[in-house]
Amino acid sequence: MATQRDATLVLRLAAPMQSWGTYSRFDRRDTGLEPSKSGIIGLLCAALGRPRTEPVVDLTDLRVAVRVDHQGTPGVDFHTVEAVPNTEGRNPKTVVSHRWYLADAVFLVALEGPHPFLEYIDEALRTPRWLLALGRRAFVPTPPLSLGVERKPLEEVVSSYPWLVTSRRIRSGTLRSLRRGERVTLRTVTDSLPEQADAWPSDHPVSFEPRRFLRRPVAHGEVPLTEDLIREEMPWSST
């Protein structure tokens, strides 16, 4: 039986730093250029207080789209750990890990699913059970995180929701570009049917303990940024 999808939960993922790794291995921790589905599901699990060993199929059944409102700047830092033993507990050595992140990025995330379930998740995000973080524990989201539930399809929310960037410099510069007739677009990544997908990252969590992921069919697109989407008031000012 297909999952009913009659509403869309809107999230704003913004912070000084975020990290959304999907290919991280050992001492190299990558980040994608937009939030991963596995990272978003992990965020919801933290809000709900759901342990790693519990099923996540109700969350992975939600259809996910990401709109990149501000890409941010990729960066990398280095972590040094001394006296790390090998698998046999011998020959300790110093290990340097490379950890990538995005600085000052802003994303709109839309989750499409059953209205009552989305309202339940929305409440959990506003009063989370556990600490919320955007990829790593130190990367705490800038409020507001949840912007509420819309009784609209996911595609309509992604194409029409007001731009979430708050920087006056970026907003004024973008408005000048639009008024000069320049075209500005916002990149999107959306859960897709296999026959319509153009990428298959290993980003569909089956379980977090043990860690098991499937390939996720996604479609890449873009939304034109217009003056109508650049509102004087932020979307959350009336909530």
Protein Blocks (a to p, Z undefined) as FASTA:
>chain_A
ZZddfbdcddddddfbdcddfkbghjbccddfbdcfklmmmmmmmmnopafkbccklmmm
pccddddfbgbjadddddddehiacfkopaiadddddddddehiacdddddddfklmmmm
mmmmmmcfbdcdehiaklccdddfbecjadbdfklmmmmgccfbfbfklmmmmmmmmmno
pacdddddddddfklpcbdcdfbcfbfbdcdddddddddddddddfklmcfbdfklmZZ
